[in-house]
Amino acid sequence: MGKRDELIAKYADDLKTKIGVEPDMSLLEKVTIGCGPAIYNADAATVASSQEAELETVKNNFLIKKLGLADSPELMDGINAVIEQYGKSERNKYRAVVYYLLTKHFGKEAVYA
């Protein structure tokens, strides 16, 4: 099993145990691949949800550029809902898991089809 497969398995476990959702493995794999080399960098692999600048980056680079959503207050509401779902106290919020949840939240699975 390669490093990426190990990470995908870890992300799937996070979705099952911490969030209580059964992951769509195909979508999770595509979202993880879409994160690129960031998943191998300890700092870039997680989302610092307490930092406003980090959440703005998620909004601009993922929701607007990747998913093609129009900038609106709903985007930050969606990010906050996903952070809440993951658990504010959860220290390591994996970027791939957050992006997967945002993709589901906004119904943009077709981007990865």
C-alpha positions in Angstrom: 0.0 0.0 0.0 1.4 3.4 -1.0 1.7 6.5 1.1 -1.3 8.1 -0.6 -3.5 5.0 0.0 -2.5 5.0 3.7 -3.5 8.6 4.0 -6.8 8.0 2.2 -7.5 5.1 4.7 -6.7 7.5 7.6 -9.1 10.2 6.1 -11.8 7.5 5.7 -11.3 6.5 9.3 -11.6 10.1 10.4 -14.9 10.5 8.5 -16.3 7.3 10.1 -15.1 7.7 13.7 -15.0 11.5 14.2 -17.8 12.6 12.0 -20.0 9.5 11.7 -20.4 9.4 8.0 -19.7 6.5 5.6 -17.3 8.0 3.0 -17.8 7.7 -0.7 -14.3 6.2 -1.3 -14.1 7.2 -4.9 -14.9 10.8 -4.2 -12.5 10.8 -1.2 -9.7 9.5 -3.3 -10.3 12.1 -6.0 -10.5 15.0 -3.5 -7.2 13.7 -1.9 -5.5 13.5 -5.3 -6.8 17.0 -5.9 -5.0 18.3 -2.8 -1.7 17.4 -4.5 1.6 17.2 -2.6 0.1 19.2 0.3 -1.1 16.0 1.9 2.5 14.9 2.5 3.4 18.1 4.3 2.5 18.0 8.0 1.6 21.7 8.1 -0.2 21.9 4.8 -2.1 18.6 5.3 -4.3 20.2 8.0 -6.6 23.2 8.1 -5.9 25.6 10.9 -9.6 26.3 11.5 -9.0 28.9 14.2 -7.1 31.2 11.8 -9.3 33.5 9.8 -6.6 33.8 7.0 -6.6 30.0 6.6 -10.4 29.9 6.2 -10.2 32.6 3.6 -7.6 30.5 1.7 -10.0 27.5 1.8 -12.8 29.7 0.5 -10.8 31.3 -2.3 -8.6 28.5 -3.4 -11.0 25.6 -3.0 -14.6 26.7 -3.0 -14.3 29.5 -5.6 -11.4 28.3 -7.8 -11.8 24.5 -7.6 -15.6 24.1 -7.0 -16.5 27.1 -9.1 -18.8 28.6 -6.4 -19.6 32.3 -6.5 -18.3 34.3 -3.5 -21.0 34.9 -1.0 -21.6 34.7 2.8 -22.9 31.2 2.3 -19.4 30.0 1.6 -18.0 30.9 5.0 -21.2 29.5 6.6 -20.5 26.2 4.8 -16.9 26.2 6.0 -18.0 26.9 9.6 -20.7 24.2 9.4 -18.0 21.7 8.2 -15.6 22.7 11.0 -18.4 22.3 13.5 -19.2 18.9 12.0 -15.5 17.8 12.3 -15.4 19.1 15.9 -13.9 22.5 16.8 -11.8 20.8 19.5 -10.4 18.3 17.0 -6.8 19.5 16.6 -5.9 17.8 13.3 -8.5 18.6 10.7 -7.2 17.0 7.6 -7.4 19.2 4.5 -8.6 16.3 2.3 -11.4 15.5 4.8 -12.5 19.2 5.1 -12.5 19.5 1.3 -14.4 16.2 1.0 -17.1 17.5 3.5 -17.3 20.9 1.7 -17.7 19.1 -1.7 -20.6 17.1 -0.2 -22.0 20.2 1.7 -22.3 22.2 -1.5 -23.4 19.3 -3.7 -20.4 19.7 -6.0 -19.4 16.0 -6.4 -19.7 16.5 -10.2 -16.5 18.5 -10.2 -14.7 15.3 -9.5 -16.7 13.1 -11.9 
